[in-house]
Amino acid sequence: MKEISVMEVQQALEQGQAINLIDVREVDEVESGHIPGIIHIPLGLLEFRMHELNKNEPYVMVCRSGGRSGNAAQFLESQGFDVSNMVGGMLAWNGEVK
């Protein structure tokens, strides 16, 4: 599984790069603070909503600490998607939060 650091994600966003961030936390967690521009798909629904994703685009998985997003990344990778896990999750995030 590929990993990406919080700093790498933050720098890419600050440079205006388009990044497909998928936040797999629960609704209440996302409502309490998330990275602007995320796609919200709770981990439990990922299997049922992966048809909304494009296998030709890379995705970065995000959760609270990196565990659930790691599971999500492994699952999507097994389905043929190009995914990376954001190590440390929102606990390590120092960038903009909405």
Contact map, one row per residue, 1 for C-alpha under 8 A:
11100000000000000000000000000000000000000000000000000000000000000000010011001000001110000000000000
11110000000000000000000000000000000000000000000000000000000000000000000000000000001110000000000000
11111000000000000000000000000000000000000000000000000000000000000000000000000000000111100000000000
01111101100000000000000000000000000000000000000000000000000100000000000000000000000111100000000000
00111111100000000000000000000000000000000000000000000000000000000000000000000000000001110000000000
00011111110000000000000000000000000000000000000000000000000000000000000000000000000001111001100000
00001111111000000000000000000000000000000000000000000000000000000000000000000000000000000000000000
00011111111100000000000000000000000000000000000000000000000000000000000000000000000000000000000000
00011111111110000000000000000000000000000000000000000000000000000000000000000000000001000000000000
00000111111111000000000000000000000000000000000000000000000000000000000000000000000000000000001000
00000011111111100000000000000000000000000000000000000000000000000000000000000000000000000000000000
00000001111111111110000000000000000000000000000000000000000000000000000000000000000000000000000000
00000000111111111110000000000000000000000000000000000000000000000000000000000000000000000000000000
00000000011111111000000000000000000000000000000000000000000000000000000000000000000000000000000000
00000000001111111000000000000000000000000000000000000000000000000000000000000000000000000000000000
00000000000111111100000000000000000000000000000000000000000000000000000000000000000000000000000000
00000000000111111110000000000000000000000000000000000000000000000000000000000000000000000000000000
00000000000110011111000000000000000000000000000000000000000000000000000000000000000000000000000000
00000000000110001111100000000000000000000000000000000000011100000000000000000000000000000000000000
00000000000000000111110000000000000001100000000000000000111100000000000000000000000000000000000000
00000000000000000011111000000000000011100000000000000000001111000000000000000000000000000000000000
00000000000000000001111100000000000001111000000000000000001111000000000000000000000000000000000000
00000000000000000000111110000100000001111100000000000000000011100000100000000000000000000000000000
00000000000000000000011111000000000000011110010000000000000011100001100100000000000000000000000000
00000000000000000000001111101100000000011110000000000000000001110001000000000000000000000000000000
00000000000000000000000111111100000000000110000000000000000000000000000000000000000000000000000000
00000000000000000000000011111110000000000100000000000000000000000000000000000000000000000000000000
00000000000000000000000001111111000000000000000000000000000000000000000000000000000000000000000000
00000000000000000000000011111111100000000000000000000000000000000000000000000000000000000000000000
00000000000000000000001011111111110000010000000000000000000000000000000000000000000000000000000000
00000000000000000000000000111111110000000000000000000000000000000000000000000000000000000000000000
00000000000000000000000000011111110000000000000000000000000000000000000000000000000000000000000000
00000000000000000000000000001111111000000000000000000000000000000000000000000000000000000000000011
00000000000000000000000000000111111101000000000000000000000000000000000000000000000000000100000011
00000000000000000000000000000000111111000000000000000000000000000000000000000000000000000000001111
00000000000000000000000000000000011111000000000000000000000000000000000000000000000000000000000111
00000000000000000000100000000000001111100000000000000000000000000000000000000000000000000000000000
00000000000000000001111000000000011111110000000000000000000000000000000000000000000000000000000000
00000000000000000001111000000000000011111000000000000000000000000000000000000000000000000000000000
00000000000000000000011110000100000001111100000000000000000000000000000000000000000000000000000000
00000000000000000000011110000000000000111110110010000000000000000000000000000000000000000000000000
00000000000000000000001111100000000000011111110000000000000000000000000000000000000000000000000000
00000000000000000000000111000000000000001111110000000000000000000001100100000000000000000000000000
00000000000000000000000000000000000000000111111000000000000000000000000000000000000000000000000000
00000000000000000000000000000000000000001111111110000000000000000000000000000000000000000000000000
00000000000000000000000100000000000000001111111111000000000000000000000100000000000000000000000000
00000000000000000000000000000000000000000001111111000000000000000000000000000000000000000000000000
00000000000000000000000000000000000000000000111111100000000000000000000000000000000000000000000000
00000000000000000000000000000000000000001000111111111000000000000000000000000000000000000000000000
00000000000000000000000000000000000000000000011111111000000000000000000000010000000000000000000000
00000000000000000000000000000000000000000000000111111100000000000000000000000000000000000000000000
00000000000000000000000000000000000000000000000011111100000000000000000000000000000000000000000000
00000000000000000000000000000000000000000000000011111110000000000000000000000000000000000000000000
00000000000000000000000000000000000000000000000000111111100000000000000000000000100000000000000000
00000000000000000000000000000000000000000000000000001111110000000000000000000001110000000000000000
00000000000000000000000000000000000000000000000000000111110000000000000000000000110000000000000000
00000000000000000001000000000000000000000000000000000111111000000000000000000000110000000000000000
00000000000000000011000000000000000000000000000000000011111100000000000000000000111100000000000000
00000000000000000011110000000000000000000000000000000000111110000000000000000000111100000000000000
00010000000000000011110000000000000000000000000000000000011111000000000000000000001111000000000000
00000000000000000000111100000000000000000000000000000000001111100000110110000000001111000000000000
00000000000000000000111110000000000000000000000000000000000111110100100000000000000011001100000000
00000000000000000000001110000000000000000000000000000000000011111111100000000000000000001100000000
00000000000000000000000010000000000000000000000000000000000001111111000000000000000000011110000000
00000000000000000000000000000000000000000000000000000000000000111111000000000000000000111111000000
00000000000000000000000000000000000000000000000000000000000001111111110000000000000011111000000000
00000000000000000000000000000000000000000000000000000000000000111111111000000000000000000000000000
00000000000000000000000110000000000000000010000000000000000000111111111100000000000000000000000000
00000000000000000000001100000000000000000010000000000000000011100111111110000000000011001000000000
10000000000000000000000000000000000000000000000000000000000010000111111111000000000010000000000000
00000000000000000000000000000000000000000000000000000000000000000011111111100000000000000000000000
00000000000000000000000100000000000000000010010000000000000010000001111111110000000000000000000000
10000000000000000000000000000000000000000000000000000000000010000000111111111000001110000000000000
10000000000000000000000000000000000000000000000000000000000000000000011111111100000000000000000000
00000000000000000000000000000000000000000000000000000000000000000000001111111110000000000000000000
00000000000000000000000000000000000000000000000001000000000000000000000111111111111000000000000000
10000000000000000000000000000000000000000000000000000000000000000000000011111111111000000000000000
00000000000000000000000000000000000000000000000000000000000000000000000001111111100000000000000000
00000000000000000000000000000000000000000000000000000000000000000000000000111111100000000000000000
00000000000000000000000000000000000000000000000000000010000000000000000000011111110000000000000000
00000000000000000000000000000000000000000000000000000111111000000000000000011111111000000000000000
00000000000000000000000000000000000000000000000000000011111000000000000000011001111100000000000000
11000000000000000000000000000000000000000000000000000000011110000000000010011000111110000000000000
11110000000000000000000000000000000000000000000000000000011110000000000010000000011111000000000000
11110000000000000000000000000000000000000000000000000000000111000100110010000000001111100000000000
00111100100000000000000000000000000000000000000000000000000111000100100000000000000111111000000000
00111100000000000000000000000000000000000000000000000000000000001100000000000000000011111000000000
00001100000000000000000000000000000000000000000000000000000000011100000000000000000001111111100000
00000100000000000000000000000000000000000000000000000000000001111100100000000000000001111111100000
00000000000000000000000000000000010000000000000000000000000001111000000000000000000000011111100000
00000000000000000000000000000000000000000000000000000000000000011000000000000000000000011111100000
00000100000000000000000000000000000000000000000000000000000000001000000000000000000000011111110000
00000100000000000000000000000000000000000000000000000000000000000000000000000000000000011111111000
00000000000000000000000000000000000000000000000000000000000000000000000000000000000000000001111100
00000000010000000000000000000000001000000000000000000000000000000000000000000000000000000000111110
00000000000000000000000000000000001100000000000000000000000000000000000000000000000000000000011111
00000000000000000000000000000000111100000000000000000000000000000000000000000000000000000000001111
00000000000000000000000000000000111100000000000000000000000000000000000000000000000000000000000111
